[in-house]
Amino acid sequence: MDVKRIDGLAYREATPSASNGDESVVLLIHGFPESSYMWREVMSAVAESGWRALALDMPCMGDSDTDLPGTWERQVDAIERFRSALGLERVALVMHDWGGLSGMRWACDHPDAVSAMVISSSGFFADGKWHGMAKAMRTRGDGEKLVEGMEREGFGGLLTSLSSGFDAAAIDECWKAFADSDRRQATLDFYRSCDFEKLEPYDGKLAALGVPTLILWGEDDAFAPLAGGKRFERELPDARLVVFEGAGHFVVDDEPQRYGKEVADFLAAEVAQPERS
């Protein structure tokens, strides 16, 4: 899938052989430190099921432009900018990690634009807690030391220790988040702007969307433990949790084919495509 660009944002696209129109869209939003590249196999499965799949590179990541400050709010704004630039109406959201934090906030701000959700390895709770690495990123001095000391070889070794799905090409894509000092700063901007207390005004709004929701989670997620997936299942109406045994935080990379099938089956069973005249 070739990388396309619009309004400073890069994205990948997979379309069904028989188009059902722009309304039948799945928007996939990656987490940290990945890009739209992570969704390539999932996008193929989605397109084969009759949906148009669009995967966005968030600002300062992948092939999108550097756009400082890289705050949570600006990441949310980028999703709406992308939707407006392509003239999309309703979309089914597929979100992982940071993509969930930004995507769910965007969904609550634009409830009429969301037809369904798939949530993985994320959170949207005002009482949420950051894991150890994130706490370091949020700490002045410690965060700077961490991102400035990041080297390609050690970075790649860390990723391959977390998932066998990270080959050289995938690591190269992830490394784009650390390609220069501005992109490293954007990482700190995001972590430091992500105060979970900001979610207090959103209390109940995610559930109020009332859309079909599939929760796909790695059983051994060390960064966003399975308890978060179970909480989503309890708190969201019409939600179903599927646990990938033996998978970790990078569940899409661990089992891309199974993940893609789960998403495609969910869309076929739970989400009606608009009829075309």
PEFENHU-V568033 format. One record per helix or strand of 3 or more residues. SS is the DSSP state (2 for helix, 1 for strand). FROM is the first residue (numbers start at 1). TO is the last residue. Records with the same first field share a line. If there is no record, write none. Layout:
SS = FROM-TO / FROM-TO
//
This chain:
1 = 4-6 / 9-14 / 25-29 / 52-56 / 91-96 / 114-120 / 212-218 / 239-244
2 = 36-48 / 72-86 / 98-109 / 111-113 / 132-138 / 142-148 / 152-162 / 168-178 / 181-193 / 196-202 / 205-208 / 226-235 / 251-254 / 256-270
//
